Amino acid sequence: MNKAILYCDKEPTKKQQERLVNFLEKKYGTITLSYVIDKTIGGFRLEVGSDVYDWTNEGRLNQLQDKLNSLYSNKNIIPLLKETVDKWQPQIITEQVGHVLSVIDGVVTISGLDLVEYSEIVIFKSGVKGMIQNISSNTVSCILFGDSSEVEEGMEVHRTGKTAGIPVGEGFLGRIVDALGNPIDGLGQIEAQGYLPIEKEAPNIISRKPVNRPLETGILTIDSMFPIGKGQRELIIGDRQTGKTSIAVDTILNQKGKDVICIYVAIGQKASSVAQLVETLRQYKALEYTIVVSSFASDEPALQYIAPYAGCALGEYFMALGKDVLIIYDDLSKHAIAYRTISLLLGRAPGREAYPGDVFYLHSRLLERSAQLSDALGGGSMTALPIVETQAADVSAYIPTNIISITDGQIFLESDLFFSGQRPAINIGLSVSRVGGDAQTKAVKKATGTLRLDLSQYREMEVFTQFASDLDNATKEQLAYGQCLMQILRQGVHKPFKQYEEVIILVTALARLFIKLPLKQVKDAEYKMLDYFKQTNSMLCNKIETERVLTPEIKEEIIKVASTFIDSYLGD
């Protein structure tokens, strides 16, 4: 037999009791009704299990607030307010209310929310929000988006009927926000132009078109041998402190003036590291077209878990407007760890390396949202550069192999190369772009020529000649050429090249003009040669930059000017 409790400020009359019992029996069957007199509530509140009918002063005010919130986006809100208040009649509606059973490390177990849905947002009496992540026969579990100390056993929990989302709009450019879209840079509130769910189905095949527009990183090694196209997903992978974030930041800096919106998602990072990155972006005037979404290492695992999805939702807003977006997830290793923490607290069965069985889906549903949209959908794009940290260069570990299989290629950074001074420390053999030359301009594609093949031959020959005492002249020349190429591919941090500079360097290097120089002077000569071209042949530089082609005449002229410069450089 069901039980009902009526909280009221005065005892109901016999007629009111009969009507109430008839209503309850029609909906719940045989029922017993008891009364609790509370003169402070102003009205009544009826509880039948987890169902609550709230006709108290507070309940009616909440209904009115919801009604006004639904009109908030209307420009004529002011004249409508009086009319709405005059005509509005509150209704007796049922609401499911749950109660907290336990709180453990940001995971709350709740009873009573029988109809709640997966990923639905719930609100605790203290105002803290949570997201449902587990549904069992008698209880549900949620992760908290706030301080767990504000939630205690027995506290009421209310459904919202909404899934997690984030405010979006042009006002977010140049700002630093948390995983919920709240500004954390001390510059005041951000005026949102919309609200998007953080979880969204990825564009289907019909909604996409081929990736064939280059997204230039300004990093010579990448643009020449592992080109990235707009809409591509290129993984940056390597051990700790090998320059992964530097590649991502340099790519952001190189988008200045190219109408690309950049989003940097920091997952589980130190606040000092994020502050340093923001200062770098501000120093190079790149913050004005960048959004930084940050969930610090001190944040709850729930915020670290939703941060990349929130950043992706921001990117989708701009992509839907037909704009090009670059999003960086730094890094997905910490994201997987945060999700593992949540899953273990929720009591899910652990699998390989204690990760839950759906950890592959965790990242696939995120990265698949990056795409080059079709012209019918505006032609916008979102390019993803996820970062993954390896341990002892083990690319066969669980999370790295998962993400390698999802992405369109990877840039592998090697510790040995990094500590030998070869920076960026990109391993030519293990790195690949599955888009390839489709994402290169004709100028860079033609200028690259046999660069990768030459470097591979040099690496093989270098290993082989370690055991040889006498070398013939041809082998010595090949080794010198390879060493020269490695020097040329060294690039300073935060110094991205323009396209015409990359073309000039590649043409000159592959023509073997730098071999004339002592190895230690190659890098100095390279930068001085670019200045020389800029001063004496600015029209040639502009032609390469704008037309993006490398004709035989242009190539011949580059070699001629470069030869003149190197001869004069040696003469000095």
N, C-alpha and C positions, 0 to 999 in steps of 0.2 A: 504494500500500500504506500502511495506517495504521500509525502508530508509537505505542507506549505506553511510558511510563516509570514504574517502580515505585521509589518512595523508601521504604526500610525500614531498621530498626535492625540487621537481620541477614539474611544471604542465605537465601531460601526453600529448602525441601527440594525434591527432584525431584517428589514427589507434589503439593506446593503449587503448583509451577510449571505442572504439567499441568492442574490444576483452573483455574488463573488463565487459561492460554492458551485452554482450552475455553470459558470464560465470555466472554472477549474476542472470539473468533472468531464465536460465536453472535450477539453484538450488533453487531460492527463489521466482520465478514468477515476476510479475510486480514490478519494484523497481525504486526509485529515488536515484541518485548518486550525492553527493556533495564533494568538494575538500577543504582540508586545507593544505596550504603550510607551511612546517616546515623544514628549511634547516639544522637543527641540528641532524635529526634522521638517515640520511644516508641510504636511501632506501624508503620503503613504509610500511604502516600499514593500513589494511582494516578492518573496524568494521561494522558488520551487526547484530544488536541486541547484543546478548551475544557472538556471534561467532567473533573471531579475527584471521586474517591472517597476521602474523608478518614476514615481510621481511626486517626489520631494521637491523642495525649492531648488536644491542643487541640481537634481536631474533635469528639471524644466529649463534651468539656465544653460545647462550643457547642450540641450537640444537647440535652444536659441542661438548659442554660439556656433554650432555646426551649420545652422541655416545661414548665418551671416558670413561664415567662412566660404560657403559655396558661392556667394555673390561677390567675394573679394576682388576677383579679377575683372568684374564689370566696371566700366568707366563711369556709369551712372549710379554708382553705389550710394552716394550721399542722398539724392532725392528718393531713392528706393527704400532707404532705411525706415523712415516713418511709416510709409505704406506697408512695409513688411511687418513691422511691429504691431501696427493697428489690426491687420488682417490675420496674422498668424495665430493658429490655435495649436498648442502642444498636443501630441498624441501619446497614448499609452502604448509603448513598444517594448518588445522583449529584448533583453541584452544578456549575452552569456558573460558571466563573471567567474574567473578562476581564482585560486589561492596558491600562494607559494608554499611548496613542500620543503625545498632545500635550495641552498645557494652554494656552489662549489666552484671557485676560480673562474667566475664570469659565466658559468652555465647554471641555469635555473630550471628546476623541475616543478611543474605546475599541475594541479588537479582542477577538474571542472570545465575546461574548455573543450567540450566534446566535438564541436563542429569547426574548430580552428583548422586552417590550411597550412601546408608546408610553405615556408618563406614568408608567412604573414607577419606583419609587425604588431606587437602587443605593447600596451602601456601599463606600467606599474603605478600604483597609487602615488608614489614619490615623484612621478614624472619621467623616470628612466624608461627608455625604449629597449625592446629586444626583438629578435627575429627567431621564429619557430624553426627548429632544425631536426627535431625528432618527434614522431607521433607513435605512441603505443596504445594499448587497449584502454588503459585507465589514466594515463598521464601523458603530458607533452613536455618537451624540453626546449629551451630557447637560449640563444647567446645574447649577452648584454652589449649595448652600445653606450654604456656609461659606467659609473663607479658602482661596483658590486656592493660596496658598503651601504648604499642607499636602498638596497633591497633586502628585506628580512622575511623570515618564515612567517606565514599567515597573512602576508600582505595581499591585497586585492590586485587582480590583473584583468585588464579589459582588452577586448579585441578591437581592431581598427578596420578590418576588412581590406587593408591595403598591403601591398608588397613593398619591400625596401626600395627607395629611390633617392635621387639627388637633384637639387636645383641646378639649372643650366642657363647659360646665356653669355653674351659678349662681355658682360661685366666681370667674368672670371679671369679674363686675360690679364696677365701681370700680377696675379694674386696667388697666395699660398693658402690652401684649404686642407681641412682634415677629411677623413673618409666619408663623412656625412655631408660635406659641402660647406661646413662652417668655416669662416675665415679665421686664420691663426697668425696673421701677419700684423695685427694691430692697426689696420687701415680702415676699420669700420665694416659695416654690413655690405653685402653684395646684392645688387638688384637683379633678381632672377627673371628670365624671360620664359621659363618653362620648367617642367618637372618630369624627369625620365626615370624609369625603373633601372636599377643597376644590373638586373638580369634580363637579358633579351635574346631572342632567337637570332642566330647568325644569318646573314643574307644567303638566300639559296643560289643555285647555279644560274638561274635565269636573271637574277638581280645583279650578277657580276659580269665583268668583261675582263679580257686578258690584261695582265700586268705588263705594260710596255712603255711607261714613262719613267725616266730616271729620277731617283731621289739622291741627289749628290751629297756625299758626306764631307767632301773636302779632304778626305784621307786618301792619299795616292794609292796605297796598297789595295784598299777596298774598291775604290771607283774603277781601278784598272783591271783587277782580277776577280773580285767578288761583288759585282755591282748590285745595288739594291734598287728595286723599282717601287713606285708608289702603289700601295696596296699589298706589298709583300710582307712576310714575317721572317725576319732574319735573326737567328739566335746569336748572342754574344756570350761565349762560354770560356771559362778558364779558372785557374786557382785564384785565391785571394791575393790582392795587391799585384795584379798583372796589367792593370790599365783598362779594365772593362768599362767602368763609369766614364773614364776620360774619352773613350771612343764615342759613347753616347752623348756626352756634353759637347764635344767638338762637332758632332752631327747637328745638334741644335744650333750651335753658333753659325754653322754654314747655311742655315735656312734664312738668315737675315735678308730681307728684301725679296724673298722668293714666294711670298704669299702662302706660307705653310704654317699652320697652327701646331705648336709643340706642347705636349703634355708629358711631364715627368712624374712618375709614380714612385715614391720612396716607400718601401715596405720594410718595416722593422729596423729602420736605421737610427743611428744616434742623432739627436737634435743638432749637435755641433756639425755633423757631416752635411746635413740638409742645409744648415745656415751658410756653410762655406760654399756649397753648390749655388745657392740663391745669390750670394754675393758675386760669384763668378759670372752668372747670367746677367746680373745688374751691371757689372763692370763693362761687359762687352755689348750692353744694350740689347740683350736677347730676351730679357724678362718681359718686355712689352708684348711679345707674341707667344709667351709661354705660360702654362698653368702648372703649378706644382701641387700635387696631391700627396700628402704625407701622413703615414701612420708610423709613429715612433716606436722604438724598441720597448718603451715603457707603457705603451698602450695595451689595452685588452686584446687578446688574440682575435676576437671578433672583428675589431676595426682593421687589423692587419689582413684579415681574410677578405673583407669586402672592398678594401682600398683599390686593387686593380680593376675590379668591376665598376666602381664608381668613376675612376679615371676613364675607363672605356666608354661609359655612358656620356661623359662630357665630350669625348672625341666623336661619338656618334651624332651628337647635336650639330657639330660643325660639318661633319661629313654629309649629313642630310641636307645641309645648305649648299652643297656642291663644292665645298672647300677641301683642300688637302690637309691631312692631319698626320703628324708623327707622334707616336706614343711609345714611351720607354717604361718598361716594368723592371725596377731595380730593387730586389731581384726576386725571381720566382722560387728560388730555393727556400728563402725565408717564408714566402707565402705558403709553400707546401708544409713547412714545419708548423706554422700557425694552424693550418687546417688539420694536421695530425694531432696537435694538442687538443683542439676542439672535439675531434672525433673520439679520441680516447676518453675525454671527460664525459662524452655522451654515451659511452659504453659500447661503441661500435667495435666489431672484431678487427684487430690489427692484421695486416698482411706483411708483405715484404718490407723490411726495414721499419716495421711498425706503422707504416702508412696504411690508411684505409683502402679498400678495394676500388673506390671511385676516384682516386687521386688523378688518374689519367683524364677523366671527364672534367675534373676541376680546372685543368689548363686548356683542354681542347675547346670547351665552350667559351672560354675567354679569348683565345687567339684566333678562333674561326670568325670572330666578329670583325676582324681586320680584313678589308677588301677594297678592290677598285670597283665602285658601283657602275652600273650601266648608265648610258646617256639618258634613258627614260627616268631614272631616279636622280638625275642631277649631275652624274659623273664625278661625285666626290670620292675621296679615298681616305683610308686610314692605314698607315704603315706601322707595323709593330716591331720594336727591337727589344725582345725579352732578354734579360740577363740571368745567367745561371752560374753559380759558383761550384767548382769541382773540388774534390779532395785528392791531392797528389796526382793531378791530371787524369783522374779516372773518369773518362767520358762514358764508360759502360755502367755507371751507377744507375740506380732506379730512376730518379727524377731527370737527370740529363738525357738518358735514352728516351724517356717519354716525350720530352719537349723537342728533341731532335726529330722524332718521328712526326711531330705536328707541324713544325716550321718548314720554311722553303729554303733552308740552308743554314750554315753556321759559320761564325768567325771564331776560330779557336786561338786563344792566347796562351803562349807557352812560357813557363817560368824561366827556363834556361835562356831563352832568347831575351827575355826582359832583363835579367841580371847581367847578361853580356853586353847590354847597351843598345840592343836592337829594339827600338820602340817606334811605333806600336809593335808589340811582340807577337805578330800574327804568324802562325804556322801555315805555310803555303800548302803543305800536303794534306792536312786535316780539315782545312777550311774549304767551303764550297758555297756557291749560290746557284740554286736550281732554276732561277730565272735567266741567269747568264746574260749574253749579249743583247737580249731583248730589252734590257733595262739600261742600256748604254747609249749615249749619243754616238753618232757616226764618227765624230772626231776622235773621241776617246777610244772607241772600239778599234779604229784603224791604227791609232797611235800605239795601242797596247801590243799589237803584233804577237810576237812569240815570247813575250816577257815571262809568262808562267812556265813555259817549257824550258827556257834558258835557266831560270832559277832552280827548277827541279834537277836539271842536268848538273848544275853547280853543286847542289847539296849532295848528290850521289858521288860526284867526283871528289868532293871535299873529304868525304868519309873514306873513299878508296885510297886517296893519296896520302893519308896519314901513315900508311904502312910502306910507302915508297920513298926511297932516298934520292934517286935521280929522276927528274921529270923532263920530258921533251918540251920544246918551245911552244908547240900548239897547246899542250896541257897547261903550261904556265900562263899562257895568254887567256885560256878559258877560265882558269881560276881567278886571274886578275879581273876579268870581265864580271864574273859572278860576285866577287868582293865589292866591286864598284857598284853593281846593282843593289846590293844589300845596303850600302852606304846611302844611296840615293833614296831608298824606301824609308829611311829613318826620317821621322817628322816630329817636330817639337809639339808639345801639348798646347792646345788652344790656338793652333796656327794652321787652320784649314786652308787648302789651296783653292784658287778659282779654277774654272775649267780650262781656260787658255794656259794657265800655268802648268797644269797637269799634262796637257798636250805637248807643250814645249819641252818639259823635263823628259817625258817618255820618248819623244822623237830623238832628242839629243842622246839619251842613254842608250837606246837601241842602235844608234848609229856608231856606238863605241867611241864617242868623242871624249868622254871623261877618263878613259884609260890613260890618256896622256898625262893626267895629273897624279901626284902622290896621293895615296889613299886618304890621308888625314886632311887633305885640302878639298876633297870632292864636295863635301857638304857646304863649305864656305863658298866655293865656286858656283854651286847650284843656285844659292840665294842671290849672289851678286849677278849671275847671268839673268835671272828673272827681272832684276832692277834694270839691267842693261836693255833688255827687250822693251820694258815699259817706257824707258826714256827715248830710245832711238827708233823703235818700231811699234808705236802705240796703235797705229792703224791696223797692223797685222794682228795684234792682240785682240782688238775690238772685233775684228772680222771672225776670228776663231770663236770668241765668246758669244757672239750674236748668231752667226750662221751655223755653228756647231758641225762643221764639215772640215775634213782634212784632204784637200785636193793634192795631187802630185806637185803642183806649183807651190802651194803653201808649205808642204813638207820640205821641198828643196830650199825654199827661202829660210826656213827655220834652221836647217843644217848649216846653211851658208853663214847666217848671222852668229850661230853658236860657235862655229869654227873660228870666226874672226875674234869673238870674245875670248875663247879659251887660249888662242895664240897670244893675245894681248895679256891675259891673266898670267900665263907662263913667263912672258917677257918681264912683267912686273916683279 
